[in-house]
Amino acid sequence: MTTVPASLAITWTGAPDTNAGTYSPVTATVNDPNYTGQTGHMAWLNASLADKDKTLEYLNRVLQERGDGAFFLPFINVDPLYDFLRDDPRFKEILSRMNLQPA
């Protein structure tokens, strides 16, 4: 796995480089157990990687914490980044807890 400076991992987005067998900074950040970024950022990163379980886990945590990282929550209903979750009952339950109707 490629070692990535934390500042680069937080600002650059990408996907795993399957040709070279290395990982992008996004993947490195998501897999780093020492990364203590905001849960909202982690939800976004995992959604960018289409990791359904991790994205839902972090969305639930953001909803429970309701801190600074929750500013994006009202938009998950219409953000195309979360389209891969639309049919999941856990996603519908998160929307329901926020009094949002599924798009």
N, CA, C and O atoms as a Tinker XYZ file with bonds, in Angstrom:
   412  protein
     1  N      0.849000   -1.184000    0.000000    73     2
     2  CA     0.000000    0.000000    0.000000    64     1     3
     3  C      0.889000    1.239000    0.000000    63     2     4     5
     4  O      1.938000    1.272000    0.643000    81     3
     5  N      0.457000    2.230000   -0.718000    73     3     6
     6  CA     1.190000    3.481000   -0.814000    64     5     7
     7  C      1.005000    4.295000    0.463000    63     6     8     9
     8  O     -0.113000    4.405000    0.966000    81     7
     9  N      2.074000    4.860000    0.987000    73     7    10
    10  CA     1.980000    5.737000    2.144000    64     9    11
    11  C      1.641000    7.133000    1.654000    63    10    12    13
    12  O      2.274000    7.652000    0.735000    81    11
    13  N      0.636000    7.738000    2.277000    73    11    14
    14  CA     0.142000    9.037000    1.835000    64    13    15
    15  C      0.132000    9.993000    3.010000    63    14    16    17
    16  O     -0.378000    9.645000    4.076000    81    15
    17  N      0.689000   11.206000    2.845000    73    15    18
    18  CA     0.603000   12.200000    3.916000    64    17    19
    19  C     -0.855000   12.539000    4.207000    63    18    20    21
    20  O     -1.669000   12.613000    3.287000    81    19
    21  N     -1.185000   12.742000    5.465000    73    19    22
    22  CA    -2.569000   13.003000    5.861000    64    21    23
    23  C     -3.146000   14.214000    5.135000    63    22    24    25
    24  O     -4.314000   14.187000    4.748000    81    23
    25  N     -2.367000   15.268000    4.941000    73    23    26
    26  CA    -2.896000   16.462000    4.287000    64    25    27
    27  C     -3.294000   16.177000    2.851000    63    26    28    29
    28  O     -4.288000   16.721000    2.371000    81    27
    29  N     -2.547000   15.343000    2.162000    73    27    30
    30  CA    -2.882000   14.980000    0.787000    64    29    31
    31  C     -4.101000   14.066000    0.761000    63    30    32    33
    32  O     -4.958000   14.205000   -0.112000    81    31
    33  N     -4.188000   13.141000    1.699000    73    31    34
    34  CA    -5.289000   12.189000    1.732000    64    33    35
    35  C     -6.621000   12.879000    1.972000    63    34    36    37
    36  O     -7.655000   12.418000    1.490000    81    35
    37  N     -6.604000   13.966000    2.703000    73    35    38
    38  CA    -7.853000   14.648000    3.024000    64    37    39
    39  C     -8.334000   15.498000    1.847000    63    38    40    41
    40  O     -9.539000   15.699000    1.696000    81    39
    41  N     -7.436000   15.994000    1.025000    73    39    42
    42  CA    -7.842000   16.922000   -0.020000    64    41    43
    43  C     -7.947000   16.305000   -1.406000    63    42    44    45
    44  O     -8.572000   16.895000   -2.287000    81    43
    45  N     -7.363000   15.151000   -1.624000    73    43    46
    46  CA    -7.377000   14.568000   -2.952000    64    45    47
    47  C     -8.337000   13.401000   -2.991000    63    46    48    49
    48  O     -8.382000   12.604000   -2.054000    81    47
    49  N     -9.119000   13.286000   -4.078000    73    47    50
    50  CA   -10.021000   12.146000   -4.194000    64    49    51
    51  C     -9.630000   11.318000   -5.393000    63    50    52    53
    52  O     -9.091000   11.835000   -6.372000    81    51
    53  N     -9.899000   10.055000   -5.314000    73    51    54
    54  CA    -9.581000    9.162000   -6.412000    64    53    55
    55  C    -10.106000    7.778000   -6.130000    63    54    56    57
    56  O    -10.881000    7.573000   -5.196000    81    55
    57  N     -9.688000    6.838000   -6.929000    73    55    58
    58  CA   -10.131000    5.460000   -6.781000    64    57    59
    59  C     -8.913000    4.549000   -6.731000    63    58    60    61
    60  O     -7.811000    4.960000   -7.094000    81    59
    61  N     -9.109000    3.309000   -6.282000    73    59    62
    62  CA    -7.963000    2.400000   -6.247000    64    61    63
    63  C     -7.346000    2.245000   -7.631000    63    62    64    65
    64  O     -8.054000    2.135000   -8.632000    81    63
    65  N     -6.038000    2.237000   -7.672000    73    63    66
    66  CA    -5.319000    2.049000   -8.923000    64    65    67
    67  C     -5.131000    0.550000   -9.120000    63    66    68    69
    68  O     -4.158000   -0.035000   -8.643000    81    67
    69  N     -6.077000   -0.065000   -9.832000    73    67    70
    70  CA    -6.052000   -1.515000   -9.977000    64    69    71
    71  C     -4.930000   -1.984000  -10.878000    63    70    72    73
    72  O     -4.498000   -3.132000  -10.765000    81    71
    73  N     -4.443000   -1.135000  -11.770000    73    71    74
    74  CA    -3.367000   -1.535000  -12.673000    64    73    75
    75  C     -2.047000   -1.713000  -11.935000    63    74    76    77
    76  O     -1.312000   -2.670000  -12.179000    81    75
    77  N     -1.759000   -0.800000  -11.049000    73    75    78
    78  CA    -0.471000   -0.836000  -10.360000    64    77    79
    79  C     -0.527000   -1.621000   -9.057000    63    78    80    81
    80  O      0.513000   -1.906000   -8.463000    81    79
    81  N     -1.725000   -1.973000   -8.606000    73    79    82
    82  CA    -1.854000   -2.693000   -7.350000    64    81    83
    83  C     -1.658000   -1.815000   -6.135000    63    82    84    85
    84  O     -1.433000   -2.326000   -5.038000    81    83
    85  N     -1.739000   -0.495000   -6.303000    73    83    86
    86  CA    -1.611000    0.424000   -5.182000    64    85    87
    87  C     -2.972000    1.038000   -4.899000    63    86    88    89
    88  O     -3.941000    0.764000   -5.606000    81    87
    89  N     -3.045000    1.855000   -3.882000    73    87    90
    90  CA    -4.292000    2.479000   -3.507000    64    89    91
    91  C     -4.171000    3.984000   -3.584000    63    90    92    93
    92  O     -3.094000    4.557000   -3.421000    81    91
    93  N     -5.301000    4.602000   -3.836000    73    91    94
    94  CA    -5.337000    6.056000   -3.875000    64    93    95
    95  C     -5.294000    6.605000   -2.456000    63    94    96    97
    96  O     -5.464000    5.853000   -1.496000    81    95
    97  N     -5.067000    7.906000   -2.313000    73    95    98
    98  CA    -5.108000    8.521000   -0.983000    64    97    99
    99  C     -6.453000    8.349000   -0.291000    63    98   100   101
   100  O     -6.496000    8.248000    0.935000    81    99
   101  N     -7.553000    8.312000   -1.041000    73    99   102
   102  CA    -8.871000    8.116000   -0.420000    64   101   103
   103  C     -8.910000    6.767000    0.260000    63   102   104   105
   104  O     -9.295000    6.673000    1.425000    81   103
   105  N     -8.523000    5.730000   -0.438000    73   103   106
   106  CA    -8.532000    4.396000    0.145000    64   105   107
   107  C     -7.585000    4.313000    1.326000    63   106   108   109
   108  O     -7.900000    3.680000    2.334000    81   107
   109  N     -6.427000    4.946000    1.209000    73   107   110
   110  CA    -5.469000    4.935000    2.307000    64   109   111
   111  C     -6.062000    5.601000    3.540000    63   110   112   113
   112  O     -5.857000    5.124000    4.657000    81   111
   113  N     -6.795000    6.698000    3.355000    73   111   114
   114  CA    -7.410000    7.393000    4.480000    64   113   115
   115  C     -8.491000    6.540000    5.125000    63   114   116   117
   116  O     -8.544000    6.425000    6.349000    81   115
   117  N     -9.345000    5.947000    4.320000    73   115   118
   118  CA   -10.446000    5.141000    4.839000    64   117   119
   119  C     -9.925000    3.939000    5.605000    63   118   120   121
   120  O    -10.524000    3.538000    6.603000    81   119
   121  N     -8.831000    3.361000    5.161000    73   119   122
   122  CA    -8.284000    2.166000    5.801000    64   121   123
   123  C     -7.309000    2.467000    6.930000    63   122   124   125
   124  O     -6.818000    1.539000    7.572000    81   123
   125  N     -7.020000    3.722000    7.187000    73   123   126
   126  CA    -6.079000    4.094000    8.231000    64   125   127
   127  C     -6.776000    4.101000    9.584000    63   126   128   129
   128  O     -7.613000    4.971000    9.829000    81   127
   129  N     -6.458000    3.158000   10.475000    73   127   130
   130  CA    -7.127000    3.112000   11.776000    64   129   131
   131  C     -6.800000    4.303000   12.670000    63   130   132   133
   132  O     -7.505000    4.553000   13.647000    81   131
   133  N     -5.738000    5.040000   12.348000    73   131   134
   134  CA    -5.362000    6.199000   13.149000    64   133   135
   135  C     -5.999000    7.490000   12.665000    63   134   136   137
   136  O     -5.846000    8.530000   13.305000    81   135
   137  N     -6.715000    7.439000   11.538000    73   135   138
   138  CA    -7.353000    8.645000   11.011000    64   137   139
   139  C     -8.552000    9.003000   11.887000    63   138   140   141
   140  O     -9.439000    8.179000   12.109000    81   139
   141  N     -8.567000   10.227000   12.375000    73   139   142
   142  CA    -9.638000   10.651000   13.287000    64   141   143
   143  C    -10.407000   11.812000   12.687000    63   142   144   145
   144  O    -10.778000   12.746000   13.398000    81   143
   145  N    -10.647000   11.764000   11.394000    73   143   146
   146  CA   -11.401000   12.823000   10.722000    64   145   147
   147  C    -12.843000   12.834000   11.164000    63   146   148   149
   148  O    -13.297000   11.930000   11.866000    81   147
   149  N    -13.553000   13.845000   10.758000    73   147   150
   150  CA   -14.964000   13.950000   11.104000    64   149   151
   151  C    -15.727000   12.771000   10.521000    63   150   152   153
   152  O    -15.387000   12.271000    9.449000    81   151
   153  N    -16.744000   12.334000   11.222000    73   151   154
   154  CA   -17.538000   11.214000   10.738000    64   153   155
   155  C    -18.245000   11.570000    9.432000    63   154   156   157
   156  O    -18.467000   10.695000    8.595000    81   155
   157  N    -18.600000   12.834000    9.247000    73   155   158
   158  CA   -19.213000   13.257000    7.989000    64   157   159
   159  C    -18.264000   13.080000    6.826000    63   158   160   161
   160  O    -18.670000   12.662000    5.741000    81   159
   161  N    -17.001000   13.397000    7.049000    73   159   162
   162  CA   -15.981000   13.210000    6.024000    64   161   163
   163  C    -15.820000   11.728000    5.716000    63   162   164   165
   164  O    -15.684000   11.347000    4.553000    81   163
   165  N    -15.833000   10.901000    6.735000    73   163   166
   166  CA   -15.693000    9.463000    6.532000    64   165   167
   167  C    -16.901000    8.890000    5.802000    63   166   168   169
   168  O    -16.743000    7.981000    4.987000    81   167
   169  N    -18.097000    9.396000    6.070000    73   167   170
   170  CA   -19.282000    8.949000    5.330000    64   169   171
   171  C    -19.127000    9.286000    3.859000    63   170   172   173
   172  O    -19.416000    8.457000    2.996000    81   171
   173  N    -18.672000   10.495000    3.569000    73   171   174
   174  CA   -18.468000   10.918000    2.188000    64   173   175
   175  C    -17.397000   10.075000    1.499000    63   174   176   177
   176  O    -17.576000    9.656000    0.355000    81   175
   177  N    -16.284000    9.827000    2.192000    73   175   178
   178  CA   -15.211000    9.025000    1.606000    64   177   179
   179  C    -15.692000    7.611000    1.281000    63   178   180   181
   180  O    -15.416000    7.090000    0.201000    81   179
   181  N    -16.407000    6.998000    2.213000    73   179   182
   182  CA   -16.894000    5.641000    1.978000    64   181   183
   183  C    -17.960000    5.604000    0.890000    63   182   184   185
   184  O    -18.038000    4.634000    0.136000    81   183
   185  N    -18.778000    6.643000    0.798000    73   183   186
   186  CA   -19.747000    6.726000   -0.295000    64   185   187
   187  C    -19.020000    6.869000   -1.622000    63   186   188   189
   188  O    -19.447000    6.297000   -2.625000    81   187
   189  N    -17.932000    7.622000   -1.645000    73   187   190
   190  CA   -17.142000    7.778000   -2.863000    64   189   191
   191  C    -16.571000    6.447000   -3.336000    63   190   192   193
   192  O    -16.365000    6.238000   -4.531000    81   191
   193  N    -16.318000    5.557000   -2.394000    73   191   194
   194  CA   -15.791000    4.226000   -2.715000    64   193   195
   195  C    -16.904000    3.188000   -2.865000    63   194   196   197
   196  O    -16.630000    2.010000   -3.096000    81   195
   197  N    -18.175000    3.631000   -2.733000    73   195   198
   198  CA   -19.350000    2.756000   -2.849000    64   197   199
   199  C    -19.320000    1.612000   -1.842000    63   198   200   201
   200  O    -19.731000    0.495000   -2.154000    81   199
   201  N    -18.834000    1.888000   -0.636000    73   199   202
   202  CA   -18.828000    0.903000    0.443000    64   201   203
   203  C    -20.116000    1.089000    1.238000    63   202   204   205
   204  O    -20.197000    1.948000    2.115000    81   203
   205  N    -21.102000    0.288000    0.927000    73   203   206
   206  CA   -22.446000    0.448000    1.478000    64   205   207
   207  C    -22.463000    0.364000    3.005000    63   206   208   209
   208  O    -22.994000    1.256000    3.666000    81   207
   209  N    -21.892000   -0.689000    3.563000    73   207   210
   210  CA   -21.953000   -0.877000    5.010000    64   209   211
   211  C    -21.247000    0.227000    5.786000    63   210   212   213
   212  O    -21.783000    0.743000    6.766000    81   211
   213  N    -20.050000    0.586000    5.351000    73   211   214
   214  CA   -19.297000    1.644000    6.044000    64   213   215
   215  C    -19.990000    2.994000    5.890000    63   214   216   217
   216  O    -20.037000    3.777000    6.839000    81   215
   217  N    -20.526000    3.275000    4.705000    73   215   218
   218  CA   -21.221000    4.549000    4.495000    64   217   219
   219  C    -22.413000    4.650000    5.436000    63   218   220   221
   220  O    -22.614000    5.682000    6.075000    81   219
   221  N    -23.197000    3.593000    5.525000    73   219   222
   222  CA   -24.367000    3.609000    6.413000    64   221   223
   223  C    -23.953000    3.718000    7.877000    63   222   224   225
   224  O    -24.608000    4.396000    8.668000    81   223
   225  N    -22.870000    3.050000    8.228000    73   223   226
   226  CA   -22.357000    3.142000    9.601000    64   225   227
   227  C    -22.016000    4.593000    9.948000    63   226   228   229
   228  O    -22.408000    5.095000   11.001000    81   227
   229  N    -21.282000    5.260000    9.053000    73   227   230
   230  CA   -20.887000    6.641000    9.326000    64   229   231
   231  C    -22.063000    7.608000    9.227000    63   230   232   233
   232  O    -22.109000    8.585000    9.975000    81   231
   233  N    -23.007000    7.366000    8.334000    73   231   234
   234  CA   -24.201000    8.224000    8.279000    64   233   235
   235  C    -24.969000    8.145000    9.592000    63   234   236   237
   236  O    -25.437000    9.165000   10.100000    81   235
   237  N    -25.101000    6.951000   10.142000    73   235   238
   238  CA   -25.766000    6.808000   11.443000    64   237   239
   239  C    -25.010000    7.538000   12.537000    63   238   240   241
   240  O    -25.619000    8.178000   13.394000    81   239
   241  N    -23.686000    7.446000   12.515000    73   239   242
   242  CA   -22.885000    8.139000   13.536000    64   241   243
   243  C    -23.025000    9.653000   13.408000    63   242   244   245
   244  O    -23.143000   10.356000   14.412000    81   243
   245  N    -23.012000   10.156000   12.167000    73   243   246
   246  CA   -23.172000   11.601000   11.953000    64   245   247
   247  C    -24.526000   12.054000   12.471000    63   246   248   249
   248  O    -24.632000   13.095000   13.119000    81   247
   249  N    -25.550000   11.279000   12.189000    73   247   250
   250  CA   -26.900000   11.630000   12.634000    64   249   251
   251  C    -26.987000   11.642000   14.162000    63   250   252   253
   252  O    -27.652000   12.507000   14.733000    81   251
   253  N    -26.337000   10.713000   14.813000    73   251   254
   254  CA   -26.344000   10.662000   16.273000    64   253   255
   255  C    -25.547000   11.813000   16.887000    63   254   256   257
   256  O    -25.967000   12.400000   17.884000    81   255
   257  N    -24.403000   12.130000   16.295000    73   255   258
   258  CA   -23.537000   13.183000   16.854000    64   257   259
   259  C    -24.091000   14.578000   16.585000    63   258   260   261
   260  O    -23.992000   15.455000   17.444000    81   259
   261  N    -24.665000   14.793000   15.420000    73   259   262
   262  CA   -25.234000   16.081000   15.017000    64   261   263
   263  C    -24.286000   17.254000   15.249000    63   262   264   265
   264  O    -24.697000   18.333000   15.674000    81   263
   265  N    -23.026000   17.020000   14.965000    73   263   266
   266  CA   -22.024000   18.067000   15.119000    64   265   267
   267  C    -21.806000   18.827000   13.828000    63   266   268   269
   268  O    -22.671000   18.858000   12.953000    81   267
   269  N    -20.639000   19.438000   13.722000    73   267   270
   270  CA   -20.295000   20.225000   12.539000    64   269   271
   271  C    -20.313000   19.389000   11.261000    63   270   272   273
   272  O    -20.596000   19.915000   10.184000    81   271
   273  N    -20.016000   18.106000   11.366000    73   271   274
   274  CA   -19.957000   17.250000   10.193000    64   273   275
   275  C    -21.306000   16.852000    9.638000    63   274   276   277
   276  O    -21.377000   16.144000    8.634000    81   275
   277  N    -22.384000   17.296000   10.277000    73   275   278
   278  CA   -23.729000   16.897000    9.851000    64   277   279
   279  C    -24.362000   17.863000    8.860000    63   278   280   281
   280  O    -25.521000   17.684000    8.484000    81   279
   281  N    -23.630000   18.878000    8.434000    73   279   282
   282  CA   -24.218000   19.900000    7.566000    64   281   283
   283  C    -24.752000   19.322000    6.257000    63   282   284   285
   284  O    -25.674000   19.892000    5.675000    81   283
   285  N    -24.203000   18.213000    5.782000    73   283   286
   286  CA   -24.590000   17.649000    4.494000    64   285   287
   287  C    -25.782000   16.694000    4.582000    63   286   288   289
   288  O    -26.340000   16.318000    3.551000    81   287
   289  N    -26.180000   16.297000    5.786000    73   287   290
   290  CA   -27.217000   15.282000    5.938000    64   289   291
   291  C    -28.529000   15.584000    5.211000    63   290   292   293
   292  O    -29.081000   14.667000    4.603000    81   291
   293  N    -29.058000   16.794000    5.233000    73   291   294
   294  CA   -30.322000   17.027000    4.526000    64   293   295
   295  C    -30.233000   16.795000    3.021000    63   294   296   297
   296  O    -31.259000   16.671000    2.352000    81   295
   297  N    -29.024000   16.736000    2.487000    73   295   298
   298  CA   -28.851000   16.605000    1.043000    64   297   299
   299  C    -28.607000   15.177000    0.577000    63   298   300   301
   300  O    -28.584000   14.922000   -0.627000    81   299
   301  N    -28.421000   14.229000    1.514000    73   299   302
   302  CA   -28.163000   12.854000    1.090000    64   301   303
   303  C    -29.365000   12.283000    0.342000    63   302   304   305
   304  O    -29.232000   11.334000   -0.431000    81   303
   305  N    -30.514000   12.857000    0.575000    73   303   306
   306  CA   -31.739000   12.428000   -0.084000    64   305   307
   307  C    -31.690000   12.661000   -1.595000    63   306   308   309
   308  O    -32.318000   11.920000   -2.352000    81   307
   309  N    -30.960000   13.672000   -2.040000    73   307   310
   310  CA   -30.921000   14.031000   -3.461000    64   309   311
   311  C    -29.520000   13.995000   -4.065000    63   310   312   313
   312  O    -29.378000   14.118000   -5.282000    81   311
   313  N    -28.499000   13.833000   -3.257000    73   311   314
   314  CA   -27.123000   13.809000   -3.759000    64   313   315
   315  C    -26.883000   12.510000   -4.530000    63   314   316   317
   316  O    -27.075000   11.426000   -3.981000    81   315
   317  N    -26.468000   12.606000   -5.794000    73   315   318
   318  CA   -26.231000   11.389000   -6.590000    64   317   319
   319  C    -25.142000   10.479000   -6.018000    63   318   320   321
   320  O    -25.090000    9.297000   -6.356000    81   319
   321  N    -24.285000   11.008000   -5.169000    73   319   322
   322  CA   -23.247000   10.195000   -4.555000    64   321   323
   323  C    -23.851000    9.036000   -3.759000    63   322   324   325
   324  O    -23.232000    7.980000   -3.628000    81   323
   325  N    -25.052000    9.235000   -3.234000    73   323   326
   326  CA   -25.700000    8.233000   -2.386000    64   325   327
   327  C    -26.737000    7.409000   -3.136000    63   326   328   329
   328  O    -27.518000    6.696000   -2.506000    81   327
   329  N    -26.767000    7.485000   -4.464000    73   327   330
   330  CA   -27.731000    6.724000   -5.264000    64   329   331
   331  C    -27.632000    5.221000   -5.020000    63   330   332   333
   332  O    -28.645000    4.521000   -5.051000    81   331
   333  N    -26.436000    4.726000   -4.781000    73   331   334
   334  CA   -26.257000    3.284000   -4.594000    64   333   335
   335  C    -26.909000    2.781000   -3.294000    63   334   336   337
   336  O    -27.010000    1.573000   -3.081000    81   335
   337  N    -27.349000    3.698000   -2.432000    73   335   338
   338  CA   -27.989000    3.325000   -1.167000    64   337   339
   339  C    -29.515000    3.426000   -1.204000    63   338   340   341
   340  O    -30.176000    2.990000   -0.262000    81   339
   341  N    -30.073000    3.977000   -2.244000    73   339   342
   342  CA   -31.505000    4.317000   -2.276000    64   341   343
   343  C    -32.432000    3.153000   -1.947000    63   342   344   345
   344  O    -33.457000    3.353000   -1.295000    81   343
   345  N    -32.095000    1.949000   -2.381000    73   343   346
   346  CA   -32.978000    0.803000   -2.160000    64   345   347
   347  C    -32.728000    0.089000   -0.831000    63   346   348   349
   348  O    -33.459000   -0.836000   -0.479000    81   347
   349  N    -31.718000    0.504000   -0.106000    73   347   350
   350  CA   -31.376000   -0.155000    1.156000    64   349   351
   351  C    -32.310000    0.323000    2.264000    63   350   352   353
   352  O    -32.448000    1.528000    2.476000    81   351
   353  N    -32.950000   -0.604000    2.973000    73   351   354
   354  CA   -33.864000   -0.210000    4.058000    64   353   355
   355  C    -33.182000    0.593000    5.168000    63   354   356   357
   356  O    -33.827000    1.407000    5.829000    81   355
   357  N    -31.883000    0.366000    5.375000    73   355   358
   358  CA   -31.163000    1.119000    6.408000    64   357   359
   359  C    -31.037000    2.582000    6.008000    63   358   360   361
   360  O    -31.108000    3.466000    6.862000    81   359
   361  N    -30.850000    2.846000    4.713000    73   359   362
   362  CA   -30.789000    4.219000    4.229000    64   361   363
   363  C    -32.153000    4.880000    4.361000    63   362   364   365
   364  O    -32.248000    6.035000    4.777000    81   363
   365  N    -33.202000    4.159000    4.011000    73   363   366
   366  CA   -34.565000    4.694000    4.140000    64   365   367
   367  C    -34.885000    5.014000    5.598000    63   366   368   369
   368  O    -35.589000    5.982000    5.889000    81   367
   369  N    -34.366000    4.199000    6.504000    73   367   370
   370  CA   -34.582000    4.444000    7.937000    64   369   371
   371  C    -33.862000    5.712000    8.391000    63   370   372   373
   372  O    -34.396000    6.469000    9.202000    81   371
   373  N    -32.668000    5.947000    7.882000    73   371   374
   374  CA   -31.930000    7.182000    8.199000    64   373   375
   375  C    -32.722000    8.387000    7.696000    63   374   376   377
   376  O    -32.882000    9.373000    8.416000    81   375
   377  N    -33.218000    8.307000    6.460000    73   375   378
   378  CA   -34.032000    9.403000    5.910000    64   377   379
   379  C    -35.274000    9.628000    6.768000    63   378   380   381
   380  O    -35.648000   10.770000    7.039000    81   379
   381  N    -35.899000    8.559000    7.187000    73   379   382
   382  CA   -37.104000    8.665000    8.021000    64   381   383
   383  C    -36.805000    9.358000    9.342000    63   382   384   385
   384  O    -37.596000   10.179000    9.807000    81   383
   385  N    -35.667000    9.032000    9.950000    73   383   386
   386  CA   -35.285000    9.664000   11.218000    64   385   387
   387  C    -35.062000   11.173000   11.062000    63   386   388   389
   388  O    -35.151000   11.928000   12.030000    81   387
   389  N    -34.768000   11.600000    9.818000    73   387   390
   390  CA   -34.572000   13.025000    9.554000    64   389   391
   391  C    -35.831000   13.667000    8.977000    63   390   392   393
   392  O    -35.808000   14.831000    8.577000    81   391
   393  N    -36.934000   12.910000    8.933000    73   391   394
   394  CA   -38.196000   13.375000    8.369000    64   393   395
   395  C    -38.063000   13.755000    6.893000    63   394   396   397
   396  O    -38.676000   14.717000    6.427000    81   395
   397  N    -37.255000   12.986000    6.172000    73   395   398
   398  CA   -37.099000   13.191000    4.721000    64   397   399
   399  C    -37.772000   12.044000    3.992000    63   398   400   401
   400  O    -37.764000   10.907000    4.465000    81   399
   401  N    -38.344000   12.337000    2.860000    73   399   402
   402  CA   -38.951000   11.312000    2.012000    64   401   403
   403  C    -37.895000   10.803000    1.027000    63   402   404   405
   404  O    -37.106000   11.594000    0.508000    81   403
   405  N    -37.872000    9.505000    0.766000    73   403   406
   406  CA   -36.942000    8.993000   -0.252000    64   405   407
   407  C    -37.169000    9.678000   -1.585000    63   406   408   409
   408  O    -38.309000    9.902000   -1.992000    81   407
   409  N    -36.080000   10.010000   -2.263000    73   407   410
   410  CA   -36.182000   10.691000   -3.563000    64   409   411
   411  C    -36.598000    9.730000   -4.648000    63   410   412
   412  O    -36.735000   10.127000   -5.805000    81   411
